Amino acid sequence: MIRLTEIRRDKGLNKTQLGQLATVHPAQIGQIESGRMVPYPPTLKRIAKALGWKGDPEELLEEVAE
């Protein structure tokens, strides 16, 4: 699992809700979380902002223990 998924779940958001907050299609959130897609930096920044992430947005793509 990547940090993005972990934080999204911890905040009680589903992919649709996060997509609405970040103006990213929910299917794209799913593709990012599954590793099938690497987002462009502006997209990743919008996702980070929507999650309230204060660190480097690239850290959202790092693997974390489940």
Kinemage of the C-alpha trace (Angstrom):
@kinemage 1
@onewidth
@group {chain A} dominant
@subgroup {mainchain}
@vectorlist {calphas} color= white
{ca met a 1} P 0.000 0.000 0.000
{ca ile a 2} L 1.216 3.501 -0.686
{ca arg a 3} L 1.033 6.405 1.742
{ca leu a 4} L -1.682 8.076 -0.340
{ca thr a 5} L -4.038 5.149 0.237
{ca glu a 6} L -3.223 5.008 3.943
{ca ile a 7} L -3.881 8.722 4.492
{ca arg a 8} L -7.040 8.701 2.372
{ca arg a 9} L -8.448 5.830 4.420
{ca asp a 10} L -7.361 7.384 7.740
{ca lys a 11} L -9.272 10.526 6.797
{ca gly a 12} L -12.364 8.442 5.993
{ca leu a 13} L -12.400 9.455 2.339
{ca asn a 14} L -13.297 7.230 -0.559
{ca lys a 15} L -11.729 7.721 -3.988
{ca thr a 16} L -14.690 9.735 -5.234
{ca gln a 17} L -14.552 12.136 -2.312
{ca leu a 18} L -10.801 12.634 -2.656
{ca gly a 19} L -11.215 13.105 -6.387
{ca gln a 20} L -13.791 15.830 -5.810
{ca leu a 21} L -11.569 17.621 -3.306
{ca ala a 22} L -8.511 17.421 -5.584
{ca thr a 23} L -10.362 17.832 -8.909
{ca val a 24} L -9.005 14.467 -10.079
{ca his a 25} L -11.175 11.729 -11.578
{ca pro a 26} L -11.772 8.939 -9.019
{ca ala a 27} L -10.567 6.337 -11.546
{ca gln a 28} L -7.273 8.206 -11.731
{ca ile a 29} L -6.964 8.056 -7.928
{ca gly a 30} L -7.436 4.286 -8.194
{ca gln a 31} L -4.808 3.985 -10.907
{ca ile a 32} L -2.323 5.989 -8.845
{ca glu a 33} L -2.998 3.909 -5.737
{ca ser a 34} L -2.581 0.644 -7.644
{ca gly a 35} L 0.692 1.780 -9.216
{ca arg a 36} L -0.630 1.681 -12.777
{ca met a 37} L -0.173 5.417 -13.175
{ca val a 38} L 2.309 8.003 -11.928
{ca pro a 39} L 0.616 11.399 -11.671
{ca tyr a 40} L 2.045 14.600 -13.076
{ca pro a 41} L 3.484 16.859 -10.331
{ca pro a 42} L 0.598 19.396 -10.453
{ca thr a 43} L -1.928 16.579 -10.003
{ca leu a 44} L 0.023 15.131 -7.093
{ca lys a 45} L 0.204 18.576 -5.483
{ca arg a 46} L -3.587 18.945 -5.704
{ca ile a 47} L -4.031 15.530 -4.097
{ca ala a 48} L -1.550 16.418 -1.333
{ca lys a 49} L -3.350 19.688 -0.668
{ca ala a 50} L -6.740 17.943 -0.564
{ca leu a 51} L -5.352 15.517 2.032
{ca gly a 52} L -3.740 18.285 4.072
{ca trp a 53} L -0.313 16.716 3.456
{ca lys a 54} L 2.465 19.095 4.551
{ca gly a 55} L 5.432 17.033 3.330
{ca asp a 56} L 6.811 16.514 -0.155
{ca pro a 57} L 3.933 15.326 -2.379
{ca glu a 58} L 6.233 12.625 -3.822
{ca glu a 59} L 6.211 10.978 -0.365
{ca leu a 60} L 2.549 10.087 -0.970
{ca leu a 61} L 3.723 7.524 -3.540
{ca glu a 62} L 6.046 5.681 -1.109
{ca glu a 63} L 5.215 2.176 0.070
{ca val a 64} L 4.122 1.843 3.699
{ca ala a 65} L 3.487 -1.229 5.850
{ca glu a 66} L -0.132 -2.379 5.864
